[in-house]
Amino acid sequence: MDIPDLELNVTPMSTPFPLLHGEVDADEWLTAALAIAENHGRLVALWGSDSHRRKSGRFTLSAVYALENGKLLWLDLPLSGQLVNYPDISGIFPYAARMQRAVADLLGLHAEGAVDARPWLNHGTWPADYFPLRREFTGTEVRAWPPVTDYPFVSVAGDGVHEIAVGPVHAGIIEPGHFRFSVVGEKTLRLEERLGYAHKGIDKRFEHLPASQGHRLAGRISGDSTVAYAWAYCMALEAAWGWQVPARALWLRALMLERERVANHLGDLGALGNDAGFTFGLSQFMRLKEDWLRLNKILFGHRFMMDCIAPGGIAFDLDLAGVEQILSQCEVIEAEVYELRAIYDDHAGLQDRFLGTGAVSAELAARLGLTGLAARSSDIANDVRIDCPCAPYDELMVNIAAHPEGDVAARVAVRFDEIIESLRLIRQIVRDLPVGAIASRSSKMPAGRGAGWIEGWRGGIFVALTVAKEDRITRCHAHDPSWQNWPVLEYAVIGDIVPDFPLINKSFNLSYSGHDL
């Protein structure tokens, strides 16, 4: 689809990937969503902003779409005067529902006609007039909080139907989330999730940080994706300020991103084996992950490479000895991963648990907006490194890993494939690493806006950033692919037995708190 087909007034933004920006009215907001959906585009993120301008309209709704032609489209819908309503698009993009509900809780802006208008982040303890992202609220107010109210879960009735409530406090060490199962015997008829218990107020905190320091907060949104979030933030800031990043720094960013991907896939493969009763898999993959993280600590100063990416470049360099350590480790890890994959594939007990469990068809995945690793496991071949490649991915030529089955076995297979591909990319990066500077900072910090889009290990992480003069953040919204993927999990478990839920849930391994679910 070409942008002119929408008849919108859009202009290109200066970003490392093709991004267009435009303002629309309410009718165009809805028309654009319909046209994008009809042309196989998808919603990447939706959020709201408060400019605090009383006369010209203080609130703005924003959405970013990925178009079929590889471009991103960022649309703003300014709400004139004191309007707090806008057209609902959840009938077009079902996964927009929770994003719209979050906007209602944080800013008091409501999607007109939305079928589901229940609170999402407000767990029944905020006053009716409390909207934490509005400018007049600081987040430190002392107020008369109302009594806690129950969340209106959708009930399922019928002979033999009963409910099982799991969470939000769990027996293990996972983050809090409430899962309400409607079951007959052990078979799941319906699952409804309630998240947001780990909401940390990240968006509000960004407003109190210098823009030049925001990358440190971004890198702490989700500890298992610190590289992806920090890079996406820095990409957005560098676009807003017009900073040029040295080639060597970009290649080293990609090196860290692929190492982050490998670490998480190793951990997940071990956990999936464990959830299927194969503790040998857990011990072996966690041993490999620990070796991987220890080398991170040696080379980058932090096991998860936190604070290694900074505006204008990176905060470390890699010497020849480090290159040799990386190449040597890749050889060892690759050999062991191949051996363990053969064991997983030949283990009848594992395959009995994996095959056909938690299946999501390609048609359902596309309709519900499944993205990232989980989408590729349902034959939806989306990958930011390929679809909208920034440097150095425009030179690395990533091979996509995709499987058609959409079940736990497919999500396991994609993880194995992506580890091998990331090891190949890591070798190529360190062998072809450009020489030169690792950072290029400037005193130029103008007002502006920028965006960053990075393929984290779960999927695309998007950051939208607006900065004012004097190094100030006006608005920063970071988006995690888990927003799209959590609703799909509710469908993936239908028809499976309740004891399979931990396995299905782990095969997605979605974030409970990034960004602020």
VEXKOL-929934 format. One line per 8 residues: number of its first residue (from 1); their letters; for each residue x, y, z of C-alpha. Coordinates in Angstrom, 1 decimal. Example, Ala and Ser with C-alpha at 12.3 -4.5 7.8 and 13.67 -1.06 7.14 Angstrom:
! VEXKOL-929934
1) AS) 12.3/-4.5/7.8 | 13.7/-1.1/7.1
This chain:
! VEXKOL-929934
1) MDIPDLEL) 0.0/0.0/0.0 | 1.2/3.5/-0.9 | 0.7/6.4/1.5 | -1.0/8.5/-1.2 | -3.8/5.9/-1.3 | -4.9/7.2/2.1 | -4.9/10.8/0.9 | -3.2/11.9/4.1
9) NVTPMSTP) -0.8/14.8/4.5 | 2.3/13.1/5.7 | 6.0/14.0/5.7 | 9.1/11.8/6.1 | 10.9/11.8/9.5 | 14.6/11.6/9.8 | 15.1/8.1/11.2 | 17.3/5.1/10.3
17) FPLLHGEV) 14.2/3.3/8.9 | 11.4/4.7/6.6 | 8.9/6.5/8.8 | 6.2/9.0/7.8 | 4.4/11.3/10.2 | 1.1/13.1/9.8 | -1.8/14.7/11.7 | -5.4/13.5/11.1
25) DADEWLTA) -8.9/14.4/12.3 | -11.3/11.9/13.8 | -12.7/10.7/10.4 | -9.2/10.2/9.0 | -8.1/8.4/12.1 | -10.8/5.8/11.5 | -10.4/5.7/7.7 | -6.7/5.2/7.9
33) ALAIAENH) -7.0/2.3/10.3 | -9.5/0.6/8.0 | -7.4/1.1/4.9 | -4.2/-0.1/6.6 | -6.0/-3.2/7.9 | -7.5/-4.0/4.4 | -4.0/-3.7/3.0 | -2.5/-6.1/5.5
41) GRLVALWG) -0.8/-3.5/7.6 | -0.7/-3.8/11.4 | -0.8/-1.6/14.5 | 2.6/-1.3/16.2 | 1.7/1.0/19.1 | -1.0/3.4/20.4 | -0.6/6.0/23.2 | -1.8/9.3/24.4
49) SDSHRRKS) -0.1/12.6/25.4 | -1.0/15.7/27.4 | 0.5/19.0/26.1 | -1.2/21.0/28.9 | -2.4/23.6/26.3 | -5.8/24.6/27.4 | -7.0/26.7/24.5 | -5.9/24.8/21.4
57) GRFTLSAV) -6.6/21.3/22.8 | -4.3/19.6/25.3 | -4.6/15.9/24.4 | -3.3/13.9/21.4 | -3.8/10.3/20.5 | -1.0/8.7/18.5 | -0.7/5.4/16.6 | 2.1/3.8/14.6
65) YALENGKL) 1.4/1.4/11.9 | 3.6/-1.0/10.0 | 2.6/-1.0/6.3 | 3.0/-3.8/3.9 | 5.6/-1.8/1.9 | 8.0/-1.8/4.8 | 7.3/1.7/5.9 | 6.0/2.9/9.3
73) LWLDLPLS) 3.3/5.5/9.6 | 3.0/7.6/12.7 | -0.4/9.4/13.0 | -1.4/12.0/15.6 | -5.0/12.8/16.4 | -5.2/16.1/18.3 | -8.3/16.4/20.4 | -9.6/19.9/20.1
81) GQLVNYPD) -10.7/22.0/23.1 | -11.5/19.8/26.1 | -12.5/16.7/24.1 | -11.5/13.4/25.7 | -13.2/11.0/23.2 | -11.8/9.6/19.9 | -12.9/6.8/17.5 | -12.5/3.2/18.6
89) ISGIFPYA) -10.3/1.1/16.4 | -10.4/-2.2/18.4 | -13.0/-3.5/16.0 | -10.4/-3.2/13.3 | -7.3/-4.2/15.3 | -8.6/-6.3/18.2 | -5.3/-5.9/20.1 | -5.8/-2.2/20.3
97) ARMQRAVA) -8.4/-2.7/23.0 | -5.9/-3.0/25.9 | -3.9/-0.1/24.6 | -7.0/2.1/24.5 | -8.0/1.0/28.0 | -4.6/1.9/29.3 | -4.9/5.4/27.6 | -8.3/5.8/29.4
105) DLLGLHAE) -6.7/4.9/32.8 | -3.6/7.1/32.4 | -5.1/10.2/30.6 | -8.9/9.9/30.9 | -9.3/9.6/27.1 | -12.0/7.2/25.9 | -12.5/5.3/22.7 | -16.1/5.9/21.6
113) GAVDARPW) -18.0/2.8/20.9 | -15.4/0.4/22.4 | -17.0/-2.9/23.4 | -14.5/-3.4/26.3 | -14.0/-0.2/28.3 | -13.1/-1.8/31.6 | -10.1/-0.4/33.5 | -6.7/-2.0/32.6
121) LNHGTWPA) -4.0/-0.4/34.6 | -6.3/1.0/37.3 | -6.9/-1.9/39.7 | -9.8/-0.3/41.4 | -7.9/1.9/43.9 | -7.5/5.1/41.9 | -10.0/7.9/42.4 | -12.3/8.6/39.5
129) DYFPLRRE) -10.6/11.9/38.7 | -7.0/10.6/39.0 | -5.2/10.3/35.7 | -1.4/9.9/36.4 | -0.1/11.0/33.0 | -1.9/14.3/33.0 | 0.4/17.2/33.6 | -1.2/18.4/36.8
137) FTGTEVRA) -0.4/15.1/38.6 | 3.1/14.4/39.8 | 2.6/10.8/41.0 | 3.3/11.8/44.6 | -0.1/13.1/45.5 | -1.6/12.1/48.9 | -5.3/11.5/48.3 | -8.3/9.8/49.8
145) WPPVTDYP) -8.1/6.5/47.9 | -11.4/4.7/47.3 | -12.1/1.2/48.5 | -10.7/-1.6/46.3 | -13.2/-2.9/43.7 | -13.3/-6.2/42.1 | -12.5/-6.6/38.4 | -15.5/-7.7/36.3
153) FVSVAGDG) -14.2/-10.9/34.7 | -16.4/-12.3/32.0 | -18.1/-15.4/33.4 | -18.9/-18.6/31.5 | -21.9/-20.6/32.5 | -23.1/-24.2/31.6 | -23.2/-27.7/32.9 | -20.0/-28.7/34.5
161) VHEIAVGP) -18.3/-25.3/33.9 | -16.2/-24.0/36.8 | -13.6/-21.3/37.3 | -10.0/-21.6/38.4 | -8.3/-18.4/39.6 | -4.5/-18.3/39.3 | -2.6/-15.4/40.7 | -1.8/-12.5/40.8
169) VHAGIIEP) 0.6/-13.8/43.4 | 2.2/-17.0/42.2 | 4.0/-19.9/44.0 | 7.1/-19.3/41.9 | 9.2/-16.2/41.4 | 7.4/-14.9/38.2 | 5.9/-11.5/38.1 | 2.3/-11.0/39.1
177) GHFRFSVV) -0.5/-11.7/36.7 | -4.1/-13.0/37.2 | -5.3/-15.8/35.0 | -9.0/-16.8/35.2 | -9.8/-20.1/33.6 | -13.2/-21.4/32.7 | -13.0/-25.1/32.4 | -14.9/-28.3/32.0
185) GEKTLRLE) -13.0/-31.1/33.7 | -9.4/-30.3/32.7 | -10.2/-28.8/29.3 | -10.0/-25.0/29.0 | -13.0/-23.3/27.5 | -11.8/-19.7/28.1 | -9.0/-17.8/29.7 | -9.1/-14.2/30.7
193) ERLGYAHK) -6.0/-12.3/31.8 | -5.6/-9.4/34.2 | -2.2/-7.7/34.1 | -0.7/-4.4/35.0 | 0.2/-5.3/38.6 | 3.8/-4.5/37.8 | 3.1/-1.0/36.4 | 6.0/1.3/37.4
201) GIDKRFEH) 5.0/4.6/36.0 | 7.8/4.6/33.4 | 6.2/7.2/31.1 | 5.8/9.7/34.0 | 9.4/9.1/35.2 | 10.7/9.9/31.7 | 9.3/13.4/32.0 | 11.6/14.1/35.0
209) LPASQGHR) 14.8/13.0/33.3 | 17.2/14.8/31.0 | 16.8/13.4/27.5 | 20.5/12.6/27.4 | 20.0/10.3/30.4 | 16.8/8.6/29.3 | 18.6/5.6/27.9 | 19.4/4.4/31.4
217) LAGRISGD) 15.7/4.3/32.3 | 14.8/2.7/29.0 | 17.4/0.0/29.6 | 15.7/-0.9/32.9 | 12.1/-1.2/31.5 | 12.6/-4.9/31.0 | 15.8/-6.5/32.2 | 15.9/-9.3/29.7
225) STVAYAWA) 15.6/-6.7/26.8 | 17.9/-3.9/28.1 | 19.9/-3.8/24.9 | 16.9/-3.6/22.7 | 15.1/-0.9/24.7 | 18.3/1.2/25.2 | 19.0/1.0/21.4 | 15.5/2.0/20.5
233) YCMALEAA) 15.5/4.9/22.8 | 18.9/6.1/21.6 | 17.8/5.7/18.0 | 14.8/7.9/18.7 | 16.9/10.6/20.5 | 19.6/10.6/17.9 | 16.9/11.1/15.2 | 15.4/14.0/17.1
241) WGWQVPAR) 18.8/15.7/17.7 | 20.3/14.8/14.3 | 23.2/13.0/15.8 | 25.2/10.6/13.6 | 26.4/7.4/15.2 | 29.8/6.0/14.1 | 29.7/2.7/12.1 | 31.7/0.8/14.6
249) ALWLRALM) 29.3/1.7/17.4 | 26.3/0.5/15.3 | 28.0/-2.8/14.6 | 28.8/-3.3/18.3 | 25.2/-2.5/19.2 | 24.1/-5.3/16.9 | 26.6/-7.6/18.5 | 25.1/-6.9/21.9
257) LERERVAN) 21.5/-7.3/20.6 | 22.3/-10.7/19.1 | 24.0/-11.8/22.3 | 20.9/-10.7/24.2 | 18.8/-12.8/21.8 | 20.9/-15.9/22.3 | 20.9/-15.6/26.1 | 17.1/-15.5/26.3
265) HLGDLGAL) 16.6/-18.3/23.9 | 19.0/-20.5/25.8 | 17.2/-19.8/29.0 | 13.8/-20.4/27.5 | 14.8/-23.7/25.9 | 15.9/-25.0/29.3 | 12.7/-23.8/31.0 | 10.5/-25.4/28.3
273) GNDAGFTF) 12.3/-28.7/28.9 | 11.7/-28.3/32.6 | 8.0/-27.5/32.2 | 7.7/-30.7/30.2 | 9.4/-32.8/33.0 | 12.8/-32.9/31.3 | 15.1/-31.4/34.0 | 18.2/-32.5/32.0
281) GLSQFMRL) 17.3/-29.8/29.4 | 17.0/-27.1/32.1 | 20.4/-27.9/33.6 | 22.2/-28.1/30.3 | 20.8/-24.9/28.8 | 21.1/-22.9/32.0 | 24.8/-24.0/32.1 | 25.2/-22.6/28.5
289) KEDWLRLN) 23.4/-19.4/29.4 | 25.5/-18.9/32.5 | 28.7/-19.2/30.4 | 27.3/-16.8/27.9 | 26.4/-14.2/30.5 | 29.8/-14.5/32.3 | 31.5/-13.6/29.0 | 29.2/-10.6/28.8
297) KILFGHRF) 30.4/-9.5/32.2 | 34.0/-9.8/31.2 | 33.7/-8.0/27.8 | 31.0/-5.4/28.6 | 31.1/-5.0/32.3 | 27.6/-6.3/33.0 | 26.0/-9.7/32.5 | 23.0/-8.1/30.7
305) MMDCIAPG) 25.1/-5.4/29.1 | 23.2/-2.6/30.9 | 24.2/1.0/30.2 | 26.5/-0.1/27.3 | 24.5/1.7/24.7 | 24.4/5.5/25.1 | 23.3/8.4/22.9 | 25.7/8.9/20.1
313) GIAFDLDL) 27.3/5.5/20.3 | 28.4/3.0/23.0 | 30.2/3.1/26.3 | 32.8/0.3/25.7 | 35.0/-1.0/22.9 | 36.0/-4.5/21.9 | 39.7/-5.5/21.5 | 41.2/-8.4/19.5
321) AGVEQILS) 41.3/-10.6/22.5 | 37.6/-10.1/23.1 | 36.9/-10.9/19.4 | 38.8/-14.2/19.9 | 36.8/-15.0/23.0 | 33.6/-14.4/21.3 | 34.5/-16.5/18.2 | 35.7/-19.4/20.5
329) QCEVIEAE) 32.5/-19.3/22.6 | 30.3/-19.3/19.5 | 31.9/-22.5/18.3 | 31.4/-24.2/21.7 | 27.8/-23.0/22.1 | 26.8/-24.0/18.5 | 28.1/-27.5/18.9 | 26.3/-28.0/22.2
337) VYELRAIY) 23.0/-26.5/20.9 | 23.0/-28.8/17.9 | 23.6/-31.8/20.2 | 20.8/-30.7/22.6 | 18.4/-30.1/19.7 | 18.9/-33.7/18.6 | 18.1/-34.8/22.1 | 14.9/-32.7/22.3
345) DDHAGLQD) 13.8/-33.8/18.8 | 14.3/-37.5/19.6 | 12.8/-37.4/23.1 | 9.3/-39.0/22.8 | 8.1/-37.5/26.1 | 9.0/-33.9/25.1 | 7.5/-34.2/21.7 | 4.3/-35.6/23.1
353) RFLGTGAV) 4.0/-32.5/25.2 | 5.2/-30.0/22.5 | 3.4/-31.2/19.4 | 0.0/-29.7/18.8 | -0.1/-28.0/22.2 | -1.1/-24.3/22.3 | -1.5/-24.1/18.6 | -2.1/-20.7/16.9
361) SAELAARL) -2.9/-20.8/13.2 | -1.5/-18.3/10.8 | -4.9/-16.9/10.1 | -5.6/-16.3/13.8 | -2.1/-14.9/14.3 | -2.6/-12.4/11.6 | -6.1/-11.4/12.8 | -5.0/-10.9/16.4
369) GLTGLAAR) -1.8/-9.1/15.5 | 0.7/-11.7/16.8 | 4.2/-10.5/16.4 | 7.9/-11.3/16.9 | 9.1/-14.8/17.8 | 5.6/-16.1/18.4 | 4.3/-14.9/15.1 | 7.2/-16.4/13.2
377) SSDIANDV) 6.2/-19.7/14.8 | 2.8/-19.3/13.2 | 4.3/-18.6/9.8 | 4.0/-14.8/10.0 | 7.4/-13.8/8.7 | 7.8/-10.4/10.4 | 11.2/-9.3/11.6 | 12.3/-5.7/12.0
385) RIDCPCAP) 15.9/-6.6/11.1 | 14.5/-7.7/7.7 | 11.4/-5.5/7.2 | 12.9/-2.2/8.3 | 16.7/-2.8/8.6 | 18.8/-0.2/10.3 | 22.6/-0.3/10.1 | 24.3/-2.8/10.2
393) YDELMVNI) 21.4/-5.1/9.5 | 21.0/-3.7/6.0 | 24.4/-5.3/5.3 | 24.1/-8.5/7.5 | 21.2/-10.1/5.5 | 19.4/-11.9/8.3 | 17.9/-15.2/7.5 | 14.4/-15.4/9.0
401) AAHPEGDV) 13.3/-18.4/11.1 | 9.7/-19.4/10.6 | 7.5/-22.5/11.1 | 3.9/-23.1/10.0 | 2.6/-25.2/12.9 | 2.1/-22.5/15.5 | 2.3/-24.9/18.5 | 4.8/-25.2/21.4
409) AARVAVRF) 7.0/-27.4/19.2 | 7.2/-24.6/16.5 | 8.1/-22.0/19.1 | 10.8/-24.3/20.4 | 12.1/-24.9/16.8 | 12.2/-21.1/16.1 | 14.3/-20.6/19.2 | 16.8/-23.2/18.1
417) DEIIESLR) 16.9/-21.7/14.6 | 17.4/-18.2/15.8 | 20.2/-19.2/18.1 | 22.1/-20.7/15.2 | 21.4/-17.6/13.0 | 22.4/-15.2/15.8 | 25.7/-17.1/16.2 | 26.3/-16.7/12.5
425) LIRQIVRD) 25.6/-13.0/12.7 | 27.8/-12.6/15.7 | 30.7/-14.2/13.9 | 30.1/-11.9/10.9 | 29.9/-8.8/13.0 | 33.2/-9.3/14.9 | 35.0/-10.4/11.7 | 33.8/-7.4/9.7
433) LPVGAIAS) 33.8/-4.9/12.5 | 34.6/-1.4/11.2 | 37.5/0.5/12.7 | 37.0/4.0/14.1 | 35.3/5.9/16.9 | 32.7/4.3/19.1 | 30.8/7.5/20.0 | 30.0/10.9/18.4
441) RSSKMPAG) 28.4/13.4/20.7 | 27.3/16.9/19.9 | 26.3/19.9/21.9 | 23.2/20.3/19.6 | 20.1/19.3/21.5 | 17.2/21.0/19.7 | 13.5/20.4/20.2 | 12.1/17.7/18.0
449) RGAGWIEG) 10.8/14.2/17.7 | 12.2/10.8/16.8 | 11.4/7.1/16.9 | 13.3/3.9/17.3 | 12.4/0.4/16.2 | 14.5/-2.6/17.2 | 13.8/-6.4/16.9 | 14.2/-7.6/20.4
457) WRGGIFVA) 14.2/-11.3/21.2 | 10.4/-11.2/21.8 | 9.7/-9.0/18.8 | 9.7/-5.4/17.8 | 10.4/-2.8/20.5 | 9.2/0.7/19.5 | 10.1/4.0/21.2 | 8.4/7.3/20.3
465) LTVAKEDR) 10.2/10.4/21.8 | 9.4/14.1/21.8 | 12.0/16.4/23.3 | 12.0/20.1/24.1 | 14.9/22.5/24.3 | 17.4/22.3/27.1 | 17.7/18.5/27.1 | 14.1/17.9/28.3
473) ITRCHAHD) 11.7/15.1/27.5 | 8.2/16.1/26.7 | 6.9/12.6/26.0 | 8.5/9.2/25.7 | 6.4/6.1/25.0 | 8.0/2.7/24.8 | 6.1/-0.2/23.5 | 6.7/-3.9/24.1
481) PSWQNWPV) 5.5/-6.6/21.7 | 3.9/-8.4/24.7 | 0.9/-5.9/24.4 | 0.0/-7.6/21.1 | 0.9/-11.2/22.2 | -0.8/-11.5/25.6 | -4.3/-11.6/24.1 | -3.3/-14.3/21.7
489) LEYAVIGD) -2.3/-16.6/24.6 | -6.0/-16.5/25.7 | -6.8/-18.2/22.4 | -3.8/-20.5/22.3 | -4.9/-22.4/25.4 | -8.5/-23.1/24.3 | -9.2/-26.8/24.1 | -5.9/-27.7/25.9
497) IVPDFPLI) -5.9/-29.1/29.4 | -5.1/-26.8/32.3 | -1.8/-28.6/33.2 | -0.5/-27.6/29.8 | -0.9/-23.8/30.5 | 2.5/-23.4/32.2 | 4.1/-24.9/29.1 | 2.1/-22.9/26.6
505) NKSFNLSY) 2.7/-19.7/28.7 | 6.5/-20.4/28.8 | 6.6/-21.0/25.0 | 5.4/-17.4/24.5 | 7.4/-16.1/27.6 | 5.8/-12.7/27.5 | 6.7/-9.7/29.7 | 4.5/-8.9/32.7
513) SGHDL) 5.9/-5.4/33.0 | 7.5/-4.2/29.8 | 6.3/-1.7/29.0 | 4.2/-1.3/32.2 | 1.7/-4.0/31.3
